[in-house]
Amino acid sequence: MTFQYAWLKILETLVRAKRSLSVAELRDAMAARGFPLRPPELAEGLRHLRDQGLVETLVLAGGEPEESGTVAITASGERKVRNIIRL
């Protein structure tokens, strides 16, 4: 399984937030930490992480995941991050 550095940074940002974030909040938090992602890159990363069971996404009715909804890290995702990065 390929795991990109950007995906790890997404998980790390979610762990540090200690709450669900909107996609816009996640993008802003990553940019504030010096790791900006364009919307297509963020959407692709979230899709891969969701497929691996590391994040959960809630999309508002009629919305696209790239534009609305929230993202939360799963217990599995948190364990993965804590095994890789000392927080």
Secondary structure in CASP SS format (residue, H / E / C, confidence):
PFRMAT SS
TARGET T0000
AUTHOR 0000-0000-0000
METHOD secondary structure of the structure
MODEL  1
M C 1.00
T C 1.00
F C 1.00
Q C 1.00
Y H 1.00
A H 1.00
W H 1.00
L H 1.00
K H 1.00
I H 1.00
L H 1.00
E H 1.00
T H 1.00
L H 1.00
V H 1.00
R H 1.00
A H 1.00
K C 1.00
R C 1.00
S C 1.00
L E 1.00
S E 1.00
V H 1.00
A H 1.00
E H 1.00
L H 1.00
R H 1.00
D H 1.00
A H 1.00
M H 1.00
A H 1.00
A H 1.00
R C 1.00
G C 1.00
F C 1.00
P C 1.00
L C 1.00
R C 1.00
P H 1.00
P H 1.00
E H 1.00
L H 1.00
A H 1.00
E H 1.00
G H 1.00
L H 1.00
R H 1.00
H H 1.00
L H 1.00
R H 1.00
D H 1.00
Q C 1.00
G C 1.00
L C 1.00
V E 1.00
E E 1.00
T E 1.00
L E 1.00
V C 1.00
L C 1.00
A C 1.00
G C 1.00
G C 1.00
E C 1.00
P C 1.00
E C 1.00
E C 1.00
S C 1.00
G C 1.00
T E 1.00
V E 1.00
A E 1.00
I E 1.00
T C 1.00
A H 1.00
S H 1.00
G H 1.00
E H 1.00
R H 1.00
K H 1.00
V H 1.00
R H 1.00
N H 1.00
I H 1.00
I C 1.00
R C 1.00
L C 1.00
END
